[in-house]
């Protein structure tokens, strides 16, 4: 999976950007999910804020290996703010998959001669393989997370503020 960092410069103060992110988490409910994400069984957007830090990820019946988590910070930069964001797999979900795979392999590694244990182990491994291999793309999930960040950086929570996403600059560094 291609990973990297992005930087988004916003004319809004950090508090407004964070509030916009919080609002995006409430807006992206099952009925508002775009068609390109629905085919991956995305239900909602999960947004977690802690101080100036945030984490976002898609919630649904998605393989954890192809569902990127966006994490980052919003900091003051001049008269506006700068969002620094990166993408990674959810460590909790990956640990869960590894634990389930270990439990499936345990009877085989311990040299069990019981056919039932072997069959259960093989069934668990097949189920895990299916879960890992379904929905084998992180796009458009990653692109939509960047879109959510860009919109949060360009929209004001104030009705009187006429700032738009045209004032937002996005820089991206891709690490292979």
C-alpha positions, 0 to 999 in steps of 0.5 A: 500500500502506498503511504505518505503524508499530506499537508493542507493549508487552510485560511481557517483557524485550527478550532474551526477546522477541527469543528468542521471535521467533527461535523463531517463525522456526523454528516457521513451516515449510511444514507449519505455515503457516495455510491463508489464507497457503498460498493465496499460496504462503507456505512459511516465515517468515524472521526475521533478528535483529541485536542489538536489531533484527529483520526478518521476511518471508514466503518463497515464490512471492510477488510482492515488491510484495505481500509486506511486510517487517516491520522494527523494534527491541525496546527496554527500557521500564520493567520490560518492553520495547517493540517498534517495527515498520514495514512496507516492501517488500524493497528487494533484491527490488524492485531485482531486478524493476527490473533485469529490466524494464530488461533487457527494455526495453533492446533496444526502447529501443536501437532493435533491429530484430531480431524475436527480441530484440523477442519476447524483450523482450516475453516478459520484460515479460509474465513480469514483469507476471504476477509483479507482478500475482499475489497482489495483496494484502498482507493477510493477510501483514501481519496475520499478521506483526503476530500473530507480533510480538504472540505473541512479546511475550506469551509467555515462553521460561520454562516457569514464567512465566505471562505471556500475550498478554492483558498485551500492548498494541498501538498502531498508526499508519497513514500514508496 
